[in-house]
């Protein structure tokens, strides 16, 4: 199969537009620490595998470069890839959000490190939870569901032009809400601990006004918080994997 033929190059370009965008945002493969060339090669391979299935779904269009119909289809495929990829990223971002909340409750919000997945500086605990979550996604083969969802997306959102903005916005809002709900569930034990700990410190400062509460509270908060994190880490990651697994399974209609 010669992909340089005009009748094949245009459909393959449309396939790569959606698949490449999804691969660049896919958990595990779309991280900044993964080589861009490796991501590009993987996206080309997946596009080549899906091309025989996708080509019959593409509407007949003029394959001439610059044709209005072809440009509209290309824009629509990129937009669909962005919307679907970002919705998964929003659920994955729950770990970073939970890490920020936990850091604030334990007094570790000043501990910032470079985020190896998306770049920029984030809370150290958030980076730890994100890297652990990505590792567990790959270890439990949830990335297979993500790859299956890429092929399934053509059945749910066929390539017929620019998708409706209303459906895309609704999908994004649901993903954001799901991500924040998951972040609150993950950080709930630490929110309860911080509330009780601060109430106890308030009572202690009233009973012992001469006590330097700050010098006692910060080390104790970090120590107890780390012990809670150590004990609840398995449960926290189990909740995350279960939620993202159900999200991908709902998308696949399972």
Steps between C-alpha positions, in 0.01 A plus 500: 500500500655824383402776744630763259210449257254794521204269553671339800709786640200720582305228692818397683563862596148523642556179697832624634345836598271338758723211605811717529320756717364226727840331532664831594250535787477133597606417859834327506592574138424871482729614779780752446756250625418273202700589189299694241640277226386191686150644542489595132614155390241334725225729367596416141494127581155518663370713210628242253328219691167688518513634145325201332211533747474878488525550123149367419355735765643813337256689278596540136695825468728664249850375583661811353713678765321811619152376410242662735337166586834341581605792719170487692539127558861546613399774745215285630725198556757707690223654711351160583844373601557803722162471672527127567866518603448795734205332672726209598770748606247678721429176686874431531553855631297401807821354644684831459206690653482255790875538553467878522214471752691246710814715495304801623347301786833357612699823468702381198362741242841669481663170384493547122672287238502495122208302360661238272172422324369840390781741590495793740524489877241315705466372855741215570222277634291567189791399275550184705133400476488579127808293419372216718161516328655487151721208606200308633300573182774335295549218753130411509461520119248782513684654206357214294154642572624841388627355171171317455317827565691667215356250255159513666489879463437459127180311576379759752621812315534414130712734283231711339629853554524736795320352806239692692644733761212426736583130529872575534438756775269261683761224485770736628283623789423142606869412489596806709229419754613140515861606549422738787272243665777241482753750641274570799449127560875438495582790731202447737701319774751784509229766509346324801841467667582870444165607647540290814869587536439875477211478747727316740770765459245773571396332823867441593592864441216605730610261774871586462538858370877494552542203262647584158229326300658562160825320585306202634226489238700496176728199578211309657270573205760383247588186698141390563397596146779288349392205715141543380620523140707184544203313643242629251711499183377161383137598554549838333654352186238226494226765492679683219553188286141391553366841396713541187430138407125560528537821296670316214257209527202739480652655190536154345142412595603205719 
